[in-house]
Amino acid sequence: MITVIRISGKIGLRKPIEETLYRLRIRRKYSCIVLTNPTKEQLGMIQKVRDFVAFGEIKKEMFEKLIKSRGLPVNKTKKLDEPKKIISELEKGKKYEELNLKPFFRLHSPRKGIKSKLHFPKGVLGNNKEKINELIERML
C-alpha cells in the first residue's frame, strides 16, 4: 500500500502537474490518499509529481489509525465499518465509495514543523519509504 501526501499548495503550479494532482484526488495542501493496489499508470503519476508530494509504504496499523481518526463517510447517515474490515475489503479490490468512505484524508500540518523545499534525506518531498508513517503520525 502506498500513501501520497500533498505538500505544496496551489500557487505557481504548472498546468500538467496540477491536472495530475487533481486526477490523483489530492486537491488541497496536506491531503492524503492511500493506493492499496497501485497500477502502473498511478505509479507513473506519482513519479511525475514527486517534487510536490511525499509518498511511501504505509503500515496497516497506521492505515487503521488514519481511517479511524480522519476517514469521512460519503453518506453521512450511514456509519463507517471497522477499519480492519475496510482495509481487507480494499485489498480485495473494492472501491472507497462502495465502502462509504471518501477516497482522500485531510490532515493537519505536521507537528514540530516540516522542511517542505528539500527532498527526502533532508526534507519530506519525494519517496520517504518507511519514514512516511512517522510523518503521518505527526499530521494526525
MODA-V666658 format. One record per residue. N is the residue number from 1. RES is the residue in one small letter. PSI is psi as a letter, one per 20 degrees, with the letter a starting at -180 (999 if undefined). Layout:
N/RES/PSI
N/RES/PSI
This chain:
1/m/p
2/i/p
3/t/q
4/v/p
5/i/p
6/r/p
7/i/g
8/s/q
9/g/b
10/k/h
11/i/p
12/g/j
13/l/q
14/r/q
15/k/g
16/p/h
17/i/g
18/e/g
19/e/h
20/t/g
21/l/h
22/y/g
23/r/h
24/l/i
25/r/k
26/i/n
27/r/i
28/r/r
29/k/q
30/y/k
31/s/q
32/c/q
33/i/q
34/v/p
35/l/o
36/t/g
37/n/m
38/p/p
39/t/r
40/k/h
41/e/g
42/q/h
43/l/h
44/g/h
45/m/h
46/i/g
47/q/h
48/k/h
49/v/j
50/r/i
51/d/i
52/f/i
53/v/r
54/a/p
55/f/r
56/g/a
57/e/p
58/i/q
59/k/q
60/k/h
61/e/g
62/m/h
63/f/h
64/e/g
65/k/h
66/l/g
67/i/g
68/k/g
69/s/h
70/r/j
71/g/p
72/l/p
73/p/q
74/v/g
75/n/o
76/k/i
77/t/h
78/k/q
79/k/q
80/l/q
81/d/a
82/e/q
83/p/h
84/k/g
85/k/g
86/i/g
87/i/g
88/s/h
89/e/h
90/l/h
91/e/h
92/k/i
93/g/j
94/k/q
95/k/q
96/y/g
97/e/h
98/e/h
99/l/j
100/n/l
101/l/p
102/k/q
103/p/j
104/f/r
105/f/p
106/r/p
107/l/r
108/h/r
109/s/q
110/p/q
111/r/q
112/k/j
113/g/r
114/i/q
115/k/n
116/s/i
117/k/j
118/l/q
119/h/r
120/f/g
121/p/h
122/k/h
123/g/b
124/v/i
125/l/q
126/g/b
127/n/o
128/n/i
129/k/d
130/e/i
131/k/i
132/i/h
133/n/h
134/e/h
135/l/g
136/i/h
137/e/g
138/r/h
139/m/i
140/l/999
